[in-house]
Structure formats: C-alpha cells, structure tokens
Amino acid sequence: MTTHSNFYDETTDVELDLVQGDDSGDSLTGHDDYEQELTTEGLDLEERQALRRVVGMSTELTDISEVEYRKLLLERVLLVGVWTEGSAEDAENSLAELKLLAETAGSEVLDGVIQRRKKPDPATFIGSGKVVDLRNLVASLGADTVIADGELAPAQLRNLEDRLKVKVVDRTALILDIFAQHAKSKEGKAQVELAQLQYMKQRLRGWGGNLSRQAGGRVGAAGGGIGGRGPGETKIETDRRRINTKISKLRRELKDMKGTRSTMRQERRRHSVPSVAIAGYTNAGKSSLLNSITGAGVLVENALFATLDPTTRRTTTSDGRVYTLTDTVGFVRHLPHDIVEAFRSTLEEVADADLLLHVVDGSHPDPLAQIQAVREVLAEIGASDVPELIVINKADVADPIALAPILHRESRALVVSAHTGEGIDKLRTLVEASLPQPDVALDLLLPYERGDLVSRIHSEGSVDQLEHTAEGTRVSARVHPALAGDLTPYQVAAAQQ
C-alpha cells in the first residue's frame, strides 16, 4: 500500500496541522491512537475541526504493468469528506466506499482526509482555512483531482476549483460518470445522459470571454464588426438552452421506451405471471443470484454498478408454475436524485413486482447501513409496500457474528452464497411459497385430447391434485379468472364430486 511518510516528516505548520493530534485519538499516523473511539470531548475547537487522514485510502498497486498503466492513463485523486453526524466509523465507511467508486471510475487514489464539522461550509464545503491546508496537500501529493464525499452546490464547486487550482468532482458527478461508462442499452444510455444533463445544467460555468455578451450592433475590437453582431445572448445562456432542448428530446424518447416496457408488463399481467424483482446494494451479488436461480448467464463482475440494464428471465416453480425474475440496477448510499428520476421507468419493475428479493452483501463492514440506504430508494419509487425477503449473500466470506443482528431484526431473512450454492434451494422454496396464489378453485374432468389445458393449468395455476381416469384427466387446481373462463365447460358438477 502506498504511504506518504516522507511527506509527513516535513515540519511545515500546515503538515503538522494535518497530521498531529492529541492523545484522544485524532492522530493521523499513530495506529494505536487511531483505533480508539474518536470523540470530540475535551478537544480544542481547532483540533476538532482539523483535517484527519483516513488510513488505507491509497490505491494498492502490485503488478508492475498495472503501475505503469495507471501512471499513464488514470487520474490521481485525493478524497475529502465532512463528518457531520454518526460515528467516526460511519464517516470512514462512507469515504472507503467513495474510494471504491473512484477506482471503478478509473483513478488512482492517493489519500483521503476527513474533517469534523457540524455542517458543511456553504462556501467551500470544508471551510476557507482548511482549503489552504488541502491545497498544500494536493501540491505535495501531485494530485490532479479532488473528489468530495457529498453533493457540492455550484458555488462550492466553483470556489474549490478556484482555490485548489485542480479539478473538483463531487460524489454525484462520480456516480454519473460510472453509470455513463457501464450503460450498454439504448434506454440505459438515454437515462444516464438525461441525469448528467440535469446535473450539468445547474453547474454551467465559463472562462473569460466564453461568458461575455455577444457584440450586438457594436464594431471595433470590442465588438467584432461584421459577422459578430448577435442578439446579445451570453455563451452560458446558449449552452443552457441547448441542454434544455436535449433534455426534452431525451424525455420524449424515454417516454416511448417506457411504453414498450409497460406493454410487456401488461402482457405478463394478462397471463397472470407472477414477478419477482431482485434489488439491493451495488456489488451485493444480485446478478450472481439471478444466474444461480435461473441460469441466465448475466455478466458477473466484482465491481460497483457492473450492470445497469435490467434483465428479466422466466423460470418455473417445482410444480411447473411460471414466474419471472428481474435483476435491477444496484443502489448506493446518497444515490443521486437525478439518477433515481432518470431510471424511474426501469425501477418501476420493482414497484410492480409481487415479491422483492432484497440482496445484502454479508461481507460488507456495515450491512445494516446498506439495508437502510436501499429502503430509502425503494420508498422514493413507491415500492415500500412490496413484500420483501432479505437475502444475505456471500455467506462463504461473511462473518456469522456480523450477520446475527440482521437475522435477529429481520423476520424474513436467510443467508445464501451464490458462489458456492449454499442456501439457494431453500431460497427457491421460500420464493415459491411467497408467490401470489390463484384465487379460483376448480374441480375439472378434462378429455385426454385437451392436454393443452392441462399444460396451461400447470404453468399458470396451482395444481392441488391430478388423477388419470378412464373418462379423462381429473384435476383439482386453483387458477386465475381468465383461465377459469376457458375451463368452465369441463368443471365437475357438485353431484359428481
């Protein structure tokens, strides 16, 4: 792991402010002090608000070719977070997740720092004094990008870039960049582009003459003369108008795509095919679970947001009943609102499902926080009322002691491993038992030449009893109303039962 001991051996005042702390646990380099519980009691105001390094933020580079590749192609980034609530562990987990996001986007993480504040500074996110410290740290590490663990207001973004003299990116822009890299389908690309344009529209800025007003009727050096006359619209206004036009076009296209998706859902409802949606935190193993249950062959990769496009596969219960499984886009804490809005048509698959498999990464340091983050997004898309089954994945690498609180708190939860197959059979049984049952009970005597109806009963209904007699196939089953209408002529009279 990359270290910066040479840098921190320097004795400038800024570096001492970044590194040194007291014995209460604010030390940035002493591991023993660092492992103690961090509190703000008994600390001076300056010590409480000092930037504090987070151990383990450097990207690990082992292979020589990988090192050379990253030096040539990858941005060198510094992470900065503001700890406003919760414990120090929560703040560090959030920054560790930001590190994974940055590496997924294609960058080399040099270091990460956190500042303890009651709330982010409205002008510079971390305060004007700490911006100077951060600027010196950026220069010493040779970073070319700073990533903030939060959503920056346009003014904060502009002020930080002006003072740090490097590119500044917030958590929202980072996630949007990852989505843009991983979107494959036409709908997925349109959804990501819409979210990016909505984010960009509020953060347009220009440099020097790019924001100047067009010449209008003036002539000369300042005006531009012939060919330079215009309506007086600024460059930034022109950009904003073009973005609004593009947003309108994308929304029309997505509306047409939504109609196609809605038609497919209506067709499944017409045939009363139950639907099961797989949702959860990114990289929790949703695609692996879909492959384990249905053999779908969906891309599986140990990366954040590896798959964005939803995948629906048909499968059958043990008694032959058909239902669908849909793998959806993964969630993350503080998922940008623009992403949720842009992917709303896709996420409606979750809201319209009969059962939700909420996949949790059992090997994650804080799985309960994952569950909370996912449920916040589910509430935003109107899926809070969908019956939920908690599926704790990666049992082969998870600590059973860490899983105990989840199993104690969640009444409908089980532990599986999509990698080894542990618990998959039990999961299938629970899914089958949780599917909605047809509500029309029938006792039928079907002629042998109507084997097509027997097949439909198996695939669309639930067979309670089946017997082959001399007169035909005797079936006791529960079916949906549409199929019940086709079976009425073969219903056994009450006197014959």
N, C-alpha and C positions, 0 to 999 in steps of 0.2 A: 504494500500500500504506500502511496506517495506521502512523504512527510515534508514539513517545512521548518525543520529545526534550525537550519542555518539562518533563515529569515527571522525567526523569533529570537535568535541570540543577539540581534541588533538591539541597541539601547535607546532608540528614539522614544520620545514621550508617547507618540501615537501607538507604537507597537506595545509599549508597556501597558497602555490603557486597554488594548485589545486582549492582551494575554493574561495579565496579572489579576488576581482576585484575592479575597481573604480566605481564612480557613473554613468559612461556612459552606464552600462548595462552588464558588464562582470561578475557580481556577480553570484555565483553558487547556493546560498541558499536564497537570498532575492527575493521573488516572485514579488514584485513591480518593482524592477530594472530589473528583468528578462523579464518582459512583454514589456519593452521598446524596440524599434527597435535597433538591435545591429549593430553598425558600427565600423570601425577601425580608424576613425578620432580622433585625439587628444590623442591617446593611445601610450604608450611606446612600443617598439618592444617586450619586454618581456611579457607585458600584452596582446598584440595582439596574441602572439603565445602560450599563456598558455592553458593548457587543461581546458575545461569548461564543467561542469556537465550539462546534459540534464535532466530536471525534468520529472518524470513519467516513467523512464526506468525500474523500478523494477517490476518483475512479481507479480501480485496480487494473493495471496493465502488466501482463506477464510475458506474453509472446512478443518476440522482437518485431515480427512483421506487423502485429497489431499495434505496437507502439508507433512504428513509422507511419502506418496508415492513419492513425488518429492524429498524429502531428501534422500530417499533410491536409487532411480533409475535415477534421472535426473542430468545432468551436471550443474554446477554452473558457469555461464559465465559472462564476462564483455565485453561490446561493446565499440569500439573505432572507431571514424570516423575522416576524414580530410576534412575540409570545404575549398574548393579551389575556388569556383565560386557560383554565385547566392546569394540569401538572407539567413539569419540565419534560416528562416522558412523552406526553401528548405532543408537545411542540417539536420534539426531536423526531418522533414518528412521522409527523407531517413533513418535516424537512427531508427525512430519509425517503419518503415517497416522492418528493419533488426531485431528489437525486435520480431515482429510477426513471421518472418522466423525462428528465433532461437527457439521460443516457439513451432512452428509447428514441428521442428526437434526433440523436446523433451528435453528442457533445462529450467532451472530457471535463468532468467536474474536478476543479482544483481544490475547493474548500467550501465550507459553509459556516455562517455565523448567525446567531440569534440575538435579538435584543428584547429585554423585558420592558414592556410599556403597558399602561392602562388601555391605550388605544393607539392605532397608527397615527403618525403625524399627518395632518391634512395636506401639508405642502410637499413633504419629501419622504413620507412613509416611515422613516427611521429617525427623523429629526436632523436639523441642519448641522449640529456638532458631529453627529455620527457619520454624516455624509463625507466629511473631511477624512475621518478615520477610514471609511470604506474606500475612498478614492486612493489613499496611500496603499491600502491592501491590494486593490486592483492593480496598481502600478507595480508593486513588489512581486505579485504572482504572475504578472503578464497575462491577465485575463482580458478577453475581448468582449465578453458579455456578462451582464449581471441579471440573474433571474430572481424575482421577488416571489415569496411564498404567499400570494394573495392577489386580489384583483386591484390594480392600480387605477386611480382616476386619471383622466387625461392630463391634468395639471401636475400630478405626482410624477407621471411618466416623463413629461417634458422637463420638469425641474431636475430629476435624477440624471437624465441624459446630458443636460446642460452642465451639470456639476461634475459628473463622473467621467465625461468625455468618452464613454463607451456605450454600446447598445444596451438598452434595458428592456427586459421582457418580463411580463407577469405570468402568473400561473395559468390564467385563462388563455393567453396567446400561445403558451407552450402546449397546452392540451389541443387547441385548434390546429397547431402545426402537426402534431402526431396524427390527428384524425385525417388531415389532408394527405399525409404520406400513406395511410393504410386504407383509405377508401378505394374500393375497386369497382363497384357497380355504378351505373349512371345515376341512380337515385342517391346512393351514398355520397358521390362526388358533389351532386347538387345540394344536398343537405349541408355538407361541410362548407361549401362555398358560401351558402346563404349565411351560416353562422359567422364566418370570417368577415363578410361584408358588413353585417350588423355590428360586429365588434369594431371594425375599422372606421366606420362612419363617424363615430364619436371621437376618434383619436387622430383625425387627419391633421397634418401639420406640414409646413413647407420651410424652405430655407431661402432667405434673402429675397431675390427677385421673383421667386416662384409664387409668393403671396401678393406681389404688387398688383395694383389695378391696371387694367388694360388702358391703352392710350386714349381711346375716345377720339376727339377731334384735334388733339394737340399734335404739334410737329416738332422736329428737332431731336436732339439727343435723348431727351427725357421721354418724348412721346413716341417716336418710331416712324412717324410720317406715313407715306403711302404703304398700305398693307398692314399697318399696325393699329388702325382705328378699329374700335370694337365697342360693345355695349357697356363696358365698364365692369364686367363681371370678373371677380378675382379667380385665380387659379384654384384655390381651395373650394370655392363655390362650384366651379365647374366639376371638380372631382366628386364633390358630394352629390351633385345632380346625376352624374353618370352612375355612381354607386346606387342611388335610389332607383334609377331605371333598371339596373341589373337585378336588384333585389325583387322588383316587381315581376320581372321575367322569370326568375327562379321560382318564385311563389306560384306562378301560373303553371310552370312545368311540374312542380311537386304536387299541385292540386290534381293534375291529370294522373300522375303516378299513384296518388292516394286513391283515386277512383278505381284503378286496376286492382290495388291491394284490397280495397273494400269489397269488390266483386268476388274475389277469391274467398274472402271470409264469409260472405253471404252464401256462397255455394256450399261451403262446409257446414254452415248452419242449416241450410235447406236439407242436407242429408244427415243432420244431427250428429256430426262427427265431433266428439269432444276434443278440446285443445288444451295442451299443457305448455306453458311458457317457462323457459329457463332464464332466470335473471340473477344478477349478483355483481359483486365487485370485479373489476377488471383483473385478469390473470388468476381468477379463483378456480378455473378448470371447467368452465361451462361447456366449451366445445368438446373437451375430452369426455365429459359426461354424456353429451349427445351422441358421440361416437360409441361409447360403451353400451348405451341402451339400444341404439338403432343401427349402428354400423354405418353412419352417414359418411365417414371419410372427410369430415371438415378439417380445415387447417388447424393444427395444434402447435403452438409456439410459446415458449416461456418468455413472454414479453407483454407489456401493457398495451391494451387495445389492439391485439394482434388481428382480431376480426371485428369489423364494424357492420357488415351487411348481414341482416337476419337470415337464418337458414331454417326452413321448415321441412320436416321429414315425417312420413306416415309410418306407423308401426302398429302392432296388434297386441292385445292382451293374451293371456294364456288360453282363453276360451274363444279367441278369434275375433274379438271386437276391435274395430279400427279406431285409432285416435292419432292426433298429430303432436309433435314436439317441435317447439320453435326456440332456437338459440338467438338471443338478442344482444345488443351492444352492452359492453360492460360499463359499470358505474365507477365513480371515484369520489372521494370527499371533495366538496366545493366544486362539483361538476358545473361548468359554465351554463348559465341560464339560456344563452343563445343556442347552445348545443341541444339542450332539452327541447326547446321550441322547434329547432330545425328538424330534429329526429322524432317529433311528436307522432307523425303518421306511422313510423316504424314501431315506436313504443306502445302504440295502441294495441299491438298484438298482445302485450302483457295485460292491458286493462280489459281486453275482451276474452281473456283465457278463462277456462273453467278451473284451472289449478295452476299455482305458481310454485316452481321449484327454485327456492332462494338459495343459491350456492354460495358457501362461505369458505374462504381459504383457511383451513385449520392450522396451517403452519405460520400464519401471519402473527406478528407480535401483539396485535390488538384486534382480534376478530369481532369483538362486540362493537367497536367503533365502525367496522365495515358494515355490520348489520344496520346500525343506525343511519349511516350515510345512504345506503341503498333504500331504506324505508322512507327517507326524506324525498328521494326522487320518485319513488312509487306513489307517494301522496300527491306530489306535484302533477303527475299524469293521470290521477284518478284511479289508481289500481290498489288502493288500500284495502278494499273490501274483497279482493280476490282471495279465495282460500290458499293458505301458504304452508309449504312444507320446507323446513330448514334442512338443507343438505350440506353437512360439513365435509368438505372434500380434502384430499391429500392426507388421509389417515396414516399412510405409510411413513410420513415425515413429521407428523404433528405430535406435540406433547400431550398425552392423555390428561395430565393435570390441568393444562391450559384450556382444554375443551370442557372440563367439568362445569364451569359456570354457565356455559351456553346450554348444555343439556339440562341443567337444573332450572334455568329460566324459561327455556322454550319447551312447551309441552309436545309439539310436533317437530321433532328433530332426530336425525340419525347421522351416523358417521360412516363415510364411504371412502373408497380410494379408486378413482377412475383409472389410475396407473396399474394397480395390482388386481382390480376387480373385487376387492373386499366390500361387502355390503351392497353390491349392485343388484343382486337377486332380491334382497329384502326391499330395496328401493322400488323395484318394479312392482312388487306385491303391494306396497303402500300406494303407489300411483294408481294401480288398477282399482284398489278399494276406494280411492278418493274420487274417482271419476263419477260424474253425474249418471244416475241410473234412469233408463227409460221409464215412463210413468204409466204406460198402458199394458195391463196384464191380459194375456190371451191364452186360450187352450185351443190348439188347432189340430186338424187332421188334413195333411197335405198329400195330394196324389204324388206318386213317385215321379211323374213327368214334370212336376213343378219343383225340381231341385234348385232352380234359380231363387225361389222364395226362401228355401231353407238356407241357402248361402247368404242372402240378404239379412236374414234373422241373425245369423252368426256374426256378420260384420257390422251391422247397425244396431243390433239389440243385445239382450242378455238372455241366454238360454238357461232355464231352470231344470228342464227335464226333456229328454228326447228318447223316443222308442219307435222301432220299426215294426209295424204290424202288417197283417195281410191286406188291410184296406189302404194303407199308406203310412206316412211318417207322422207319428203323434208327437207334437211339440207343445211344451208349456214354456212361455217366454214373456219377456217384457220388452216392448218396442215403443218407438216414438209414434206420435199420432199420424204422420204422413204414411209410414209403413203399415200402420194398423188399418188404414183405409183399404189398402191392397189385399190385406189378409182376411178382411171381414167375411168374404164368401166361404172361407174354409174353417170358420170358427165352429167348434163343437157345441151343440146345444146343451143347456144345463141338464136336461133329462138324460143325455147320454153320458154325462160325466160320472 
